[in-house]
Amino acid sequence: RMLAGLGAEGGKIEQPGGGDRARRTPDLDGTECDPEANPLFLYLNTGKKSITLNLQDQHGRDLLMALVAKANCVVENMHPREWAALGMEPGQLRANLPALVVTSITPFGQTGPYRDFEATNLIEFAMGGQMALTGEPSREPLVNGGSQAEYQGGLHALPGTLAALARASATGQGEHLDISIVECQASTLETANPATVSLDSPTSDQWKTRRGNIISATWALYQVADGYAGLYYLPRQYTKVFDLIGQPELLQEDRFKDPQTALQTNDELVAIISGYFLEHGKFELFERAASQKGCVGFV
């Protein structure tokens, strides 16, 4: 989809008899969607032409190779076992096409001990490390909303594919890119990964695996008079939180004098913010936050 957004012309190959599972994803209200107009399918496949091929049939495989022969790039997410069952590997697509770029996006990559394992978005979140950081410290890990683990595979594949296409254009030499979704997910952990390694313990006093909203009361979801509000202020914006709730005088108290001190009285600050939010509506809070260039989102 992102390549199409940059001007590429391409097609999406689906299996006969139902096609992409995104076509069958229920709508937000749980109702069944028209497979030709499913919002998720349309979102993920904007700019692609639709092609149906039965790769279990030799004629279908011949048609695939005819399409590949005319392409600059193939992006595929078939399980390595599926390719093996067809008597081919994704790298074989380049056998007589040295300039072709093949980008494979799979849960665990083309090699290694997990290569043939099945995976879901939940497993990719967990094994990629994200769930170690998500949730309250006294409870089980939580999976993030949406399908970001799977989407990270595509997001990371894009720059690699563009670089390989640029090289192929300049030298005539293509590539087979092996993108592991779990490895991509692990790269999103930012400082958590090196901190855990350097501190030799993910549960040390210096680094907690799951901290919930304890990082600061200013990172939280609150109920308001007509819905819910997500509040997120950076430490440098800490004082604006008290302006938002109309109680700047609280900054004069030792318990709230700075973000670090407020961590020790987090429950009190949460209670104060919660009480104020319950008395006000979403749009009033939004306007107050916007005037301060603060970050508040609403549901």
N, C-alpha and C positions, 0 to 999 in steps of 0.2 A: 504493500500500500504506500509506504513512504517513497519507494523508488518510483512508483507511478506518479506521486506528487511532485517528483523532481523531473518528470517528463518521460519516464520509461514507458514503453508499450509492452504489455505482457498479458499472459493469460493464467488463469487458475485452473489446475486440473483436479477434478473431483471424481470420486467413484460413482458408478451407476447405482441407482436404487436408494437415493437419499442424500448423497453428497456430503458436504461439510457439516459437521455436527452443530456448527453455529447457526445453521438454518433452522434447527429444531430447538433452539434455546427459548424457553418461555419468556413472554414479555414481563415487564416489571410487576404487573399485577397477577402474574401466574398463569395467564391465559396463553393458549397456543397461538403462535404467529404463522402467517402465511410464509412458507419457506422461500418464496420469491421476494418477500418484502420484510424479512426479519431484520429488525434494527441492528442487532449485533453483527449479523452477516454483512449487511450493507456497510457498516462502519469499518469492518476489517478488510473489506474487499473493494473499496472505492477505487475506481480506475482500472480494474482488472476485467478481462474478457473471460467468459465462462467456457470451460471445455470439460467434457465427460469422456474418460478413457477407462477401459477395463484392463488394468495391467496384469490381471491373471491370465489374460489371453495373449497369444503371441502377436496377433494383429494389433492389439492395443499397445504392446511394447514397441512394435515397429513404428506405429504412429508417434509414440513418445520420442523415439530417436530421430524421427524426421523433423519434429518440432525443435528438438535440442540442436540439431544441425544448423538451424537458422537463428539460434539465440546467441546472445553475448553472455548470458548469465542464467543459471538455474538455482532457485532457492527452494529447498525441499526440507520436509520435516517428517519423513517416513522413518519408522523404527528400523535400526540396522537389521533386525531379524526379517523384516518385510522385504528388504532388498535382497537378503541372502536367499529367501524363499523364491524370489524371482530369478535367481541364478545370476545376480549382478550386484555390484556395489556402486554407491553414488560416484565414486572416483572413476568408474568405468565409463561414465558419460563423457569423460574427457579423452577417452582412448585415442580417437582420431581427430580430436578438436583441441589442439594445444592452447589456443587462446581462450577457451571457454572457462568461465568462473562458475564453480559449483559451491554453493553455500548450504551446508547441512546444519539444521537446528534440531537438536534432540535433547532429552533430559540430561543424559550423562555423557554425551559425546560418542565418538566412533570407536574408542578403545577404552581399555581399563576394566576393572572388575565389575562395574555396574552397567556396562554397555548394554546388556540385554535385559535389564530390569525395566519393568513398567513404572510409570510415574504419573502423578496428577499434580495440579497446581499446588495442592496442600503439601504433598511430599516435597516438591521443589522449594517451597517456602521453608519447610522444616530442615531439609538437608543442606539448603543454602545458608542457613544460619539466622535468617530473619526472625523466625519465631522464638529464638532464644532471647530476643530483645523486646518482644511484644507481649504485653499483659502485665498483670500485677505480680510483684515478686513472691507473694504468698500463694499464688494460684498457678494453674497449668498455663503453658504458653498459649497464645492466641494467634490464629491465622489472620492475616490482613484481609481486608475486603477486596473484592475484584479479582482479577487474574494477572496481577502485576508480575508474578514470577515468570509466567509464560511470555508475557509481553516483553520482559527484559531480554529474552532471547532474540526477538526481532530488533529491539532497539540497539543491542550490541552488535548484531549482525550487519546493520546498515553501514556504519563507517568502514568495517572490514571489507564489505562487498564493494563499496565505492573505491577504496584504495586498490583492491585487486583489479577492478575494471580499469582504473587509470593506468595501472602497470601493464595490463594486457593491451591496452590501446597504444602504449608507448613501445612495448617490447615484443608483443605477439605471444607472450607467455601468461597463461591463466593460472588459476589456483583452485585447490579444493580446501575451503574453509570449514573447520570443524568447530561448531559453536555448541557448547554445553550450557543448558539453561541453569543448572545448579551452580556452575562456575560463575556465570553472569550474576546470579543472585548473590553469591558470596561477595562479589566485588562491590555490591551496593551497601555493605555494612560500614563503610567509611572507617572511622577510628576504632570501632568495636573489635574488629578482627586483630589488628596489630596490638591493641591494648591488651586483649586477652592473652595473646602469645607472649608479649613482653612481661606481663605481670604473672604469668605462669598459672593463673587460676581465674576462671571467669566469674567466680563468686567472691573475689577478694574485696576488702573494704574499699579499695580505690575504684573498683569497677564492678558494678552489679549487672548481671545479664538482663534482668527484667526490672524496670523501674516504674512502670505504669505512668501515672501523672505526678509522681513524687519528684521528678526533675524540678518542677516548679508548679505552683497552683495556677500559674498563667498558661500552662499547657493543659487544657482540660475541656471536657464537654459538659455544659451546664444546661439545666432546664430553665426556660424563660416563660413569661406569661402566656405566650402563644406558640410554643415550640421548643426548639433546642438551639443552643449557640455553642460553637466551637471557638475557644479563646486561645490565641497563640501570640505571645509577646516575647521578643528576645530580651536577654538580660539588660541590654542597653536601653530598652524601652520600659523597664520595670516601673519607673515612677508613673508612667502614663496609665497603668492599670488603676492606680488610686484616683487619678483624674477621671477615668472612665466611670468609676462607681461613685464619684462625687465625694470622696473622703481622703483628700490629699494630706490631711492632718495626721493620718495613721503613719505616715513616713517619719514622723517625729518620735514614734515609739520604738524602743530598742528592738522589739520583736519583729518589726518590719523595716528596719532601717536600710537594708540592702538585700539583694536577691539571695546571697549566701545565708544570711541570718534567717530570712523567711523560710528557708528549707526546714529549719528546726521547728517552726510553728506552722507548717504547711496546712494542717487540719483547720487551724483557726482562720487562715487566709481563705481557704476553700469555702468555709462556712460563711464568711463575710461576703465574698463574691456571689455565692449561691443565693443568699438572701436578697441581695440587690437585683440580681438577674430575674428572680421569680416575680419581682414587682414591676418589671418593665418588659415591653414588647420587642420583637426582633428588629423592626425597622428603626425604632428609637435608638436601640443600642448600636445598630449599624451606623446610623448617622453620627452618633457620638464618637465611635471608633474611627470612622472615616475622617472626621475633622482632626484627629490626632495622628493620622496615618498609621493606625493600628490594624492588626489582623484579626478580624472576627468573621466567622462564617456561620450561616444559619440553615436549619432544616425546618 
